């Protein structure tokens, strides 16, 4: 991939579990050529954690998808942190 690789860490709150959110994220991330994971978390409240690595423009596109979610989801809030890519991932998976 061209350009500097970055890392997006996002925590998505709202109705985001049991609505196909993680598979939605996986499909979008893979189509954008990103690596990382999406997984459910349960404390302090139910949410989805997404870590993705790739070029900044692709990560920004993924972030827009995270803010929308699949049709059954209701995203209340997305907390975001940016950083440098670690290169630890080889694909994008659901955890």
Secondary structure by P-SEA (a helix, b strand, c coil): cccbbbbbbbbbbccccccaaaaaaaaaaaaaccccbbbbbccccbbbbbbbbccaaaaaaaaaaaacccccccccbbbbbbbbbcccccccccc
